[in-house]
Amino acid sequence: MELTAEAIRKTLSRVQDPDLKKDLVTLGMIQKIKIEGKSVSFDVVLTTPACPLKEVIKNNCLEALEEDFGKEPKWEIHMTSQVTTVREAAPVLPHVKNIIAVASGKGGVGKSTTSVNLAVALAESGAKVGLIDADISGPSIPTMFNVEGEQPTVKKVGEKNIIVPITQYGVKLMSIGFLTPAESAVVWRGPMASSALRQFISDVEWGELDYLILDLPPGTSDIHLTMVQTIPVTGAVIVTTPQKVALADASKGLSMFRQPQINVPVLGVVENMAYFTPEELPENKYYLFGKEGGKRLAEKFEVPLLGEIPIVQSIRESGDTGYPAVMKNGQTKEAYKNLAEAVARQVAIRNASDAKTEVVEIKA
Ligand SMILES: Nc1ncnc2c1ncn2[C@@H]1O[C@H](COP(=O)(O)OP(=O)(O)OP(=O)(O)O)[C@@H](O)[C@H]1O
């Protein structure tokens, strides 16, 4: 077959994105085809830098091309990415492509730990990431990022005061905890918290972000309703442990997002503390809180199980020392990396599906 851009496109239109179930050409993923003699280069623009199928897609392209053009041409395939969004021309946070709420029904199940490691894992994949700590009951993000006691600066843009978020480990951070000294026992009442959060949305210099993670307080109170209605959430991630009481509360949390007045797509469930594993014997698993509760919850609500995170001493220690577990090599890094890939994948699937019309945008 003659080596032309059109012929290459025709061949690549046989290669599908396994998640989006459409071919790469129709999805607009094949760009910058350059032919120089027998050397061909082109870009494959994926929907997220955290794409777990990068290698699979690349190999499928190569296979199809060699089938049609033989082994002689030299193929140079650049795997790049551009995170997708359904928030074009959004009234608030117009440069933030996706807002992901991390929620749990019950407290203490590891929602903040999950948010932190998810945010850092996404940033490590190359995405632009922000994190809002909306946990008014006990903001722990400053500690988990080792920025306790730091205060965001304020700058004037025109007539307006703009808050510059704190950046740590490649993630832009705002926390209710930055606004009150750690030792003070300020109780954030609903309206006060909502107004602080509204400020986080309207007065913070977030810039361009691929993913803004929102660490919500535990539970399903009125405060949640206000928060979720204040912030135009793209999708929600539900964190639970496999324990019966946690699962019952997680069901409530999940159902909250599906209420008609909220109507936020649930991206999936994370089973935290899924099993205990001693770091020196990673193949030994002990199901302290029961087995596969998160999986059953995900099945019941017909949403994906995004990850199973073991209970490991170093995860707790990393939280306390402010050096997220995902930054250290080993088994927990893999678990969080896989989680980030699964979340990014579900966001891309959401954005490509018809469900996008259901995402509610509410002005802050
Ligand atoms: N997979 C894990 N392995 C070991 N320890 C964990 C794990 N996940 C969370 N923890 C620890 O459990 C405690 C509670 O976690 P975290 O603060 O993330 O929970 P939370 O659901 O956000 O709590 P809150 O209800 O206070 O918001 C912390 O000390 C944390 O370090």
Ligand as a Chemical Component Dictionary entry (heavy atoms), coordinates in Angstrom:
data_LIG
# 
_chem_comp.id                   LIG 
_chem_comp.type                 NON-POLYMER 
_chem_comp.pdbx_formal_charge   0 
_chem_comp.three_letter_code    LIG 
# 
loop_
_chem_comp_atom.comp_id 
_chem_comp_atom.atom_id 
_chem_comp_atom.alt_atom_id 
_chem_comp_atom.type_symbol 
_chem_comp_atom.charge 
_chem_comp_atom.model_Cartn_x 
_chem_comp_atom.model_Cartn_y 
_chem_comp_atom.model_Cartn_z 
_chem_comp_atom.pdbx_ordinal 
LIG N1  N1  N 0 -4.611  1.793  53.748 1  
LIG C1  C1  C 0 -4.219  2.234  54.934 2  
LIG N2  N2  N 0 -3.264  1.587  55.650 3  
LIG C2  C2  C 0 -2.880  2.039  56.880 4  
LIG N3  N3  N 0 -3.394  3.113  57.472 5  
LIG C3  C3  C 0 -4.358  3.801  56.806 6  
LIG C4  C4  C 0 -4.806  3.412  55.512 7  
LIG N4  N4  N 0 -5.745  4.300  55.103 8  
LIG C5  C5  C 0 -5.865  5.211  56.090 9  
LIG N5  N5  N 0 -5.045  4.913  57.118 10 
LIG C6  C6  C 0 -4.905  5.633  58.390 11 
LIG O1  O1  O 0 -6.190  5.665  59.005 12 
LIG C7  C7  C 0 -6.434  6.913  59.626 13 
LIG C8  C8  C 0 -7.688  7.565  59.018 14 
LIG O2  O2  O 0 -7.424  7.880  57.660 15 
LIG P1  P1  P 0 -7.945  9.220  56.978 16 
LIG O3  O3  O 0 -7.667  10.394 57.835 17 
LIG O4  O4  O 0 -7.454  9.218  55.596 18 
LIG O5  O5  O 0 -9.491  8.902  56.995 19 
LIG P2  P2  P 0 -10.730 9.820  56.666 20 
LIG O6  O6  O 0 -11.805 8.906  56.185 21 
LIG O7  O7  O 0 -10.342 10.920 55.782 22 
LIG O8  O8  O 0 -11.057 10.364 58.102 23 
LIG P3  P3  P 0 -12.015 11.584 58.544 24 
LIG O9  O9  O 0 -13.300 10.946 58.822 25 
LIG O10 O10 O 0 -11.345 12.101 59.779 26 
LIG O11 O11 O 0 -12.051 12.571 57.454 27 
LIG C9  C9  C 0 -5.186  7.733  59.404 28 
LIG O12 O12 O 0 -4.371  7.602  60.532 29 
LIG C10 C10 C 0 -4.507  7.081  58.193 30 
LIG O13 O13 O 0 -3.107  7.231  58.203 31 
# 
loop_
_chem_comp_bond.comp_id 
_chem_comp_bond.atom_id_1 
_chem_comp_bond.atom_id_2 
_chem_comp_bond.value_order 
_chem_comp_bond.pdbx_ordinal 
LIG N1  C1  SING 1  
LIG C1  N2  SING 2  
LIG C1  C4  DOUB 3  
LIG N2  C2  DOUB 4  
LIG C2  N3  SING 5  
LIG N3  C3  DOUB 6  
LIG C3  C4  SING 7  
LIG C3  N5  SING 8  
LIG C4  N4  SING 9  
LIG N4  C5  DOUB 10 
LIG C5  N5  SING 11 
LIG N5  C6  SING 12 
LIG C6  O1  SING 13 
LIG C6  C10 SING 14 
LIG O1  C7  SING 15 
LIG C7  C8  SING 16 
LIG C7  C9  SING 17 
LIG C8  O2  SING 18 
LIG O2  P1  SING 19 
LIG P1  O3  DOUB 20 
LIG P1  O4  SING 21 
LIG P1  O5  SING 22 
LIG O5  P2  SING 23 
LIG P2  O6  DOUB 24 
LIG P2  O7  SING 25 
LIG P2  O8  SING 26 
LIG O8  P3  SING 27 
LIG P3  O9  DOUB 28 
LIG P3  O10 SING 29 
LIG P3  O11 SING 30 
LIG C9  O12 SING 31 
LIG C9  C10 SING 32 
LIG C10 O13 SING 33 
# 
